[in-house]
Amino acid sequence: MSDENNFGMDLAFLQKHSDPIVLTDGNGSKLACVAAWQGRIMTSTSNGDDGDSYGYINYDAVTSKKIDPVINLYGGEDRIWISPEGGQFSVFFDPGAEMDFANWRTPPCIDTEPFEVVGQDERSVDFRKRTSLTNWSGFTYELQMDRKVVLLTADEVRESIGLPLDGIQFVGHESQNGFMNVGDSVWARDTGLPAGWVICMNKPSPDATIVVPFKPGAHDELGPIVESNYFGALDEKRLKVDQAAGLIYFLGDGDLRSKLGVSPQRTTGRMGSWDAQRAIFSVVDFSLPPAPNGYTNNLWEIQEDPFCGDALNSYNDGPNDSGEKFGGFFELETMGPALALHPGESGTHVHRTMRFQGDRDALNQLAQHVFGVGLDQIESQVGL
């Protein structure tokens, strides 16, 4: 247990500033989510109120009570997002606006507007939001988001990982994020297609290491292993590719604005992180359904191919163009495919987060099982 806020302290903080919904399995696993903040899972724990609080919470943003017209990063270890962020079909820039940081802003429906609670039991809660979104090219989506948050049972986590997990405390949760066309117009490639996007925000540390498996294969068949030059080239202290192990390593220290992306051709549907300072091992799994229309491209430019985007991203926060940080964190991000939907049709993106703590030998066995390498190997890859 670190000297940071435990789950009970974070829950008390959230109760002071919002109306959190708590899900529990009665055996120590808990999560807290907030309908007013788009049903995002703010944090979770594997050991009750006295256990470590795993999610990143931006305490300053929550307490300020000010609404930022650009983005309000309250935090959250599972928050819903919508792609594309950039390009001619972006929903983060006003129609025709120059795609630079001065014009970028987050759609209110995934930033400041509340979701409605439409169902709840001890281990799950259902949220809903209807909205309209106009993309950079001027096409308007009439959209309904149906989001279900589920606290996983211990058996569901064990089955997902494939180990008995002896000597390890753990918690798992899942969000099922549905996007329905509730308008009269078809969502088509020539006017733009939206896509689901889920972001897991994490507390940074000087040696937090993101681990991303990738499928091996020739560049001319599968494309590049990783895209990383979003905000400038990265050296091997921050990004390393181990082709023999089939792993990408990325530093999550919250001190340099940087990002990586992995294509749907390369991703295995899994990523994770090891925070050696807090001794927290994390695994994120996500759905990879057929994608006949590809994945949306989030680059901030007019794109030759708007549907050749990533299925997986990891972002490390740092000073932006204005010299300020959003808060300091790193993210494990997953995408759903581009949604070409007729009125009344829907698509769902599923994102699963699992956190593990306990005996180092047991965690080392877990790391070897999940990623094929031990903790010592992970710790030696990147860092300043």
C-alpha positions in Angstrom: 0.0 0.0 0.0 1.5 3.4 -1.0 1.1 6.8 0.8 -1.4 7.9 -1.9 -5.1 8.0 -1.5 -6.6 4.6 -0.9 -9.9 3.7 -2.5 -12.0 4.8 0.5 -10.3 8.2 0.4 -10.9 8.6 -3.3 -14.5 7.5 -2.9 -15.0 10.2 -0.1 -13.5 12.8 -2.5 -15.8 11.8 -5.3 -18.8 11.8 -3.0 -18.0 15.4 -2.0 -17.9 16.5 -5.6 -20.2 14.2 -7.5 -22.7 11.3 -7.0 -20.6 8.1 -7.5 -22.2 4.7 -8.1 -20.2 1.9 -6.3 -20.2 -1.6 -7.6 -18.8 -4.4 -5.4 -18.5 -8.2 -5.3 -18.5 -8.3 -1.5 -14.9 -9.7 -1.4 -12.8 -6.6 -1.8 -13.2 -5.8 -5.4 -14.9 -2.4 -5.9 -15.3 0.3 -8.5 -16.8 3.8 -8.5 -18.3 5.4 -11.6 -20.0 8.7 -12.2 -23.0 9.3 -14.5 -22.4 13.0 -14.7 -19.0 12.3 -16.2 -20.3 10.1 -19.0 -20.6 7.0 -16.8 -16.8 6.8 -16.6 -15.2 4.4 -14.1 -13.2 6.8 -12.0 -11.2 4.2 -10.0 -11.3 0.6 -8.6 -9.6 -1.5 -6.0 -8.9 -5.1 -5.3 -8.9 -4.8 -1.5 -11.8 -2.8 -0.2 -11.7 0.8 1.0 -8.2 0.4 2.5 -6.8 -1.0 -0.8 -4.9 1.0 -3.4 -7.0 3.2 -5.7 -6.0 2.3 -9.2 -7.5 5.0 -11.4 -6.0 8.4 -12.2 -8.2 11.2 -10.7 -7.4 14.8 -11.6 -8.2 16.3 -8.2 -7.6 19.9 -9.4 -9.9 19.6 -12.3 -12.7 18.1 -10.2 -12.4 20.7 -7.4 -12.1 23.7 -9.7 -15.8 23.6 -10.7 -14.8 25.5 -13.8 -15.9 24.3 -17.3 -13.0 24.4 -19.7 -14.2 24.8 -23.3 -11.4 22.6 -24.6 -11.4 19.6 -22.3 -12.2 18.7 -18.7 -9.9 15.9 -17.8 -11.5 14.7 -14.5 -9.6 11.3 -14.9 -11.0 7.8 -14.9 -9.7 4.4 -15.6 -12.4 3.7 -18.2 -13.9 6.6 -20.1 -15.8 6.7 -23.4 -14.4 8.6 -26.3 -15.3 9.0 -30.0 -13.1 8.7 -33.0 -11.9 10.3 -35.3 -10.0 13.0 -33.5 -8.4 14.4 -36.6 -8.9 14.4 -40.4 -11.7 15.5 -42.6 -14.3 13.5 -40.6 -13.0 14.7 -37.2 -15.6 15.5 -34.5 -13.0 17.4 -32.4 -12.7 20.4 -34.8 -15.4 22.7 -36.1 -16.3 22.4 -39.8 -13.4 23.7 -41.9 -11.3 24.8 -38.9 -7.5 24.5 -39.1 -6.4 21.4 -37.3 -4.1 22.7 -34.6 -4.2 22.8 -30.8 -5.7 26.2 -30.7 -8.9 24.9 -32.5 -9.1 21.5 -30.9 -12.0 20.9 -28.5 -13.7 17.9 -27.0 -17.4 17.2 -27.9 -19.5 18.0 -24.8 -21.2 14.6 -25.0 -18.0 12.9 -24.0 -16.7 15.7 -21.8 -19.2 17.6 -19.7 -22.7 16.3 -20.4 -24.2 13.7 -18.1 -25.3 10.2 -19.1 -28.7 8.9 -17.9 -28.8 5.8 -15.6 -31.2 3.3 -17.2 -30.5 0.2 -15.2 -28.4 -1.0 -12.2 -27.7 -4.0 -10.1 -25.0 -5.0 -7.6 -22.3 -5.6 -10.2 -23.4 -3.5 -13.2 -24.9 -0.2 -14.3 -26.3 0.9 -17.6 -26.0 4.4 -19.0 -27.5 6.1 -22.1 -26.9 9.4 -24.0 -28.6 10.8 -27.1 -26.7 13.5 -29.0 -25.9 15.1 -32.3 -22.3 15.4 -33.6 -21.2 17.4 -36.7 -17.9 16.4 -38.2 -15.3 18.7 -39.9 -16.9 18.1 -43.3 -20.3 19.2 -42.0 -22.1 15.9 -41.8 -24.2 15.4 -38.6 -24.5 12.1 -36.8 -27.6 11.5 -34.7 -26.2 9.2 -32.1 -27.3 7.1 -29.1 -24.6 5.8 -26.8 -25.5 2.8 -24.6 -22.8 2.1 -22.1 -22.8 -0.8 -19.7 -20.2 -1.0 -16.8 -19.7 -4.4 -15.3 -17.6 -5.4 -12.3 -16.2 -8.8 -13.2 -16.3 -11.8 -10.9 -13.1 -13.5 -9.7 -13.8 -16.5 -12.0 -14.3 -14.2 -15.0 -10.9 -12.6 -14.4 -9.2 -16.0 -13.9 -10.8 -17.3 -17.1 -9.7 -14.1 -19.0 -6.1 -14.5 -17.8 -5.9 -18.3 -17.8 -4.3 -18.7 -14.4 -5.5 -19.5 -10.9 -3.9 -16.2 -9.7 -2.8 -17.7 -6.3 -1.0 -15.1 -4.1 -2.5 -12.2 -6.1 -5.2 -9.7 -5.3 -7.1 -8.5 -8.4 -10.0 -6.6 -9.7 -11.5 -6.6 -13.2 -14.1 -4.5 -14.9 -15.5 -4.1 -18.4 -17.4 -1.5 -20.4 -19.6 -2.4 -23.3 -20.0 0.7 -25.4 -22.8 0.7 -28.0 -23.2 3.3 -30.7 -26.6 3.5 -32.5 -27.6 5.5 -35.6 -30.9 7.1 -34.4 -31.2 9.5 -37.3 -32.6 9.3 -40.8 -29.4 9.3 -42.7 -27.0 6.4 -43.4 -23.5 6.8 -42.0 -21.3 6.3 -45.1 -17.6 6.4 -46.0 -17.9 9.5 -48.2 -19.4 11.6 -45.4 -17.5 10.0 -42.5 -17.8 7.2 -40.0 -17.5 7.5 -36.3 -16.0 4.8 -34.0 -16.0 3.8 -30.4 -12.9 4.6 -28.3 -12.2 3.8 -24.6 -9.4 5.3 -22.6 -7.9 3.9 -19.4 -6.0 6.7 -17.5 -3.2 5.7 -15.1 -1.1 7.4 -12.5 2.4 7.9 -13.9 5.7 7.0 -12.3 9.3 7.3 -13.4 9.6 3.6 -14.4 6.0 2.8 -15.4 6.3 0.6 -18.5 3.5 0.0 -21.1 3.8 -3.4 -22.7 2.1 -4.0 -26.1 2.3 -7.4 -27.9 2.2 -7.4 -31.7 1.8 -9.9 -34.4 5.0 -10.7 -36.3 5.1 -10.5 -40.0 6.6 -8.7 -43.0 6.1 -5.0 -43.4 4.7 -5.3 -46.9 2.0 -7.7 -45.5 1.1 -6.2 -42.2 2.5 -2.7 -42.3 4.7 -1.0 -39.6 4.9 -2.6 -36.2 4.3 0.7 -34.4 3.6 4.3 -35.3 5.2 6.7 -32.7 6.0 10.0 -34.4 2.8 11.7 -33.4 4.5 14.5 -31.4 8.1 13.9 -32.4 10.6 11.0 -32.7 11.3 8.9 -29.5 14.6 7.4 -28.5 15.1 4.0 -26.9 14.8 5.4 -23.4 11.1 5.9 -24.1 10.2 3.4 -26.8 11.7 0.1 -27.7 10.6 -2.7 -30.0 11.7 -6.3 -29.2 11.0 -8.1 -32.4 12.2 -11.5 -31.1 9.7 -11.3 -28.2 7.0 -9.6 -30.2 6.7 -6.7 -27.7 6.7 -2.9 -27.7 7.8 -1.1 -24.6 6.8 2.5 -23.9 7.6 4.8 -20.9 4.6 6.1 -18.9 6.3 8.8 -16.7 3.8 11.6 -17.5 6.6 14.0 -18.4 6.8 14.0 -22.3 3.8 14.3 -24.6 4.2 11.2 -26.7 2.0 8.5 -28.2 2.2 5.1 -30.0 -0.3 3.4 -32.2 -0.7 -0.2 -33.4 -2.8 -1.2 -36.4 -5.6 -3.8 -36.4 -3.3 -6.0 -38.6 -0.7 -6.0 -35.8 -2.6 -5.9 -32.5 -3.3 -9.0 -30.5 -6.3 -7.4 -28.7 -4.2 -7.0 -25.5 -1.9 -4.5 -23.8 -0.8 -3.7 -20.3 1.6 -2.0 -18.0 3.9 -2.6 -15.0 4.2 0.1 -12.4 7.2 -1.1 -10.4 7.0 1.8 -8.0 3.5 0.8 -6.9 3.8 -2.9 -7.8 0.7 -2.8 -9.9 0.4 -5.0 -13.0 -2.4 -4.1 -15.4 -3.9 -5.9 -18.4 -6.3 -4.5 -20.9 -8.2 -6.7 -23.4 -10.6 -5.5 -26.1 -12.9 -6.7 -28.8 -11.6 -7.1 -32.4 -14.7 -7.7 -34.5 -14.7 -7.8 -38.4 -13.9 -4.4 -39.7 -15.0 -4.1 -43.4 -14.7 -0.3 -43.2 -11.3 -0.3 -41.4 -10.4 1.9 -38.4 -10.7 5.6 -38.3 -7.6 7.7 -38.8 -7.0 10.2 -36.0 -4.1 12.2 -37.4 -4.6 16.0 -37.4 -4.5 16.5 -41.2 -6.5 16.0 -44.3 -6.0 12.3 -45.0 -5.5 10.3 -48.1 -7.0 7.3 -46.3 -9.4 8.2 -43.4 -9.9 4.5 -42.6 -6.4 3.2 -42.1 -6.2 4.1 -38.4 -5.0 2.3 -35.2 -6.8 -0.3 -33.2 -4.7 0.5 -30.1 -3.0 3.6 -28.7 -1.0 4.5 -25.7 -0.5 8.1 -24.7 2.0 9.6 -22.2 1.1 13.1 -21.0 3.6 16.0 -21.0 3.7 19.7 -21.9 1.6 20.5 -24.9 2.0 23.4 -27.5 1.0 25.9 -24.8 3.6 24.6 -22.4 1.1 23.1 -20.0 0.3 19.5 -19.1 -3.2 18.1 -19.0 -2.4 16.7 -15.6 0.4 14.1 -15.9 -0.8 10.5 -16.6 -0.5 7.7 -19.2 -3.3 6.1 -21.1 -4.1 2.6 -22.4 -6.5 3.2 -25.3 -8.5 0.8 -27.4 -10.6 1.4 -30.6 -13.6 -0.1 -32.3 -13.9 -0.3 -36.1 -15.4 2.5 -38.2 -19.2 2.2 -38.0 -21.1 2.3 -41.3 -24.7 2.1 -39.9 -28.1 2.5 -41.4 -30.8 4.1 -39.2 -31.6 1.8 -36.2 -28.3 -0.2 -36.5 -25.6 -0.2 -33.8 -22.1 -1.4 -33.1 -20.5 -2.2 -29.7 -16.9 -1.8 -28.5 -15.9 -3.9 -25.4 -12.9 -2.8 -23.2 -11.8 -4.9 -20.2 -9.3 -3.7 -17.5 -7.7 -5.9 -14.9 -5.4 -4.9 -12.1 -3.1 -7.2 -10.1 -1.1 -6.8 -6.9 0.7 -9.3 -4.6 3.7 -11.4 -4.2 6.4 -10.5 -6.7 7.1 -14.1 -7.7 3.4 -14.6 -8.4 3.2 -11.4 -10.4 6.4 -12.4 -12.3 4.7 -15.7 -13.2 1.7 -13.7 -14.3 3.8 -11.4 -16.5 5.5 -14.4 -18.1 2.1 -16.0 -18.8 0.5 -12.8 -20.2 3.4 -11.3 -22.2 6.1 -14.0 -22.3 8.6 -12.0 -20.3 9.2 -11.5 -16.6 9.2 -8.3 -14.5 13.0 -7.9 -14.5 12.9 -7.9 -18.3 10.1 -5.4 -18.4 11.9 -3.1 -16.0 15.1 -3.1 -18.0 13.6 -1.9 -21.3 12.8 1.8 -21.0 13.5 4.5 -18.5 15.5 7.7 -18.0 
